[in-house]
Amino acid sequence: MAVRVVVGTQWGDEGKGKYIDMLAEKSDFIVRFSGGNNAGHTIVANGAKYALHLIPSGILHTNKTCIIGNGVVVDPAVLLKEIKDLNDRGVTTDHLLISDRAHVIMPYHIGLDELQENFRTEGNKIGTTKRGIGPCYADKIERSGIRMCDLMEKDEFIKKVKLNLELKNAIIEKVYGGKPYDAQSIIDEYLGYAEQIRKYVADTTSILADAIDQGKDILFEGAQANFLDVDFGTYPYVTSSNPVSGGVCTGSGVGPVYINEVYGVLKAYTSRVGAGPFPTEQDNEVGDTIRELGWEYGTTTGRPRRCGWLDTVMIKYAAKINGLTALAINHVDTIGKLNEIKLCVGYKKDGKVTTVFPASLNELAKCEPVYEVFEPWNEDISNIKSFDELPQNAKIYLNRIEELVGVKIGLIGVGKDREQIIQKL
């Protein structure tokens, strides 16, 4: 039995979907355990591209069971649109299950998300996607949330919507000057969703427990990444959940003793969207070159990503937090095209060199990266199938990453396609 987890080790956009899709073939169950429709994966199969935000990437494997776990917050409208889009393209969703403990994103969550972000002054904005993710998780912690099992019970759902709106509308009107929500309109809309979703809702915790007892292979697919984690990321520029491997346990109900493989996905450089310190950022011609070579633009917004050198202080920190058993590194083909390659091996702060990633963003902003310089390889490696066939300079660079992070590289991406992966371990 293999229980595998795939997580991001940077600020997201590491290319996790390619590895998740590959590992899904070896799995019986594929599970999303955190986040909402503020993240997702793009999968290319048989020349077709599928953008998934809530539904696990394994949905294209019709002989697998795909689960949206209790740690995910679900917008029913977005979920049903994804289901319809897949069905319209001939992809069945009959093998999809949704945890009855997953929380439901309500219209007032989305409204509050936008009002709160607009209320923040310039320079203090979080950069939220305004899709209601944070307010939904806030209600979960505040114990006023609405779960899938509540949505399935008409009278309970109606009671909770009316009770919640007494407070939400007061906040919306009196604090933010917004327009109140009509309870009956929400009730009618969401009870309609309930009937369409009902067949997918199940006690997925028990289903996963049975799968483990039966020795089934399970893959947990992470959205976002370590440095967007609400506890271990660059707070407050983070998401509202725990996309680290520990989130698997609380987001699915599977105990930690069952997890035996954790893949940490990274790029051979670093990219970031939005505000916050970025020690190895190259706000110059080098960063521009990396952006163009790696096509570092937001999938949805088209917004250019900030780019810089690979930071092994970050990756080592992520390795410890997640208990990584292997690294999966992308864009090895991209980084090899530069005139020279730099690798951050530590931070210089107050005259001393450290390899500890600080919690304080003020401290992080003071950190000056310490670099080692590597020769590029400047050749097409997209068709190489084994580590031994890689150019010597590429092997030197990758071996040094392993040495600094303390985790072996298991998978190496040498191109965009899922076939362009070298299995090293």
Summary of the structure (lengths in Angstrom):
residues: 425
radius of gyration: 22.0
end to end distance: 18.1
largest distance: 66.8
contacts: 1487
relative contact order: 0.14
helix: 38%
strand: 22%
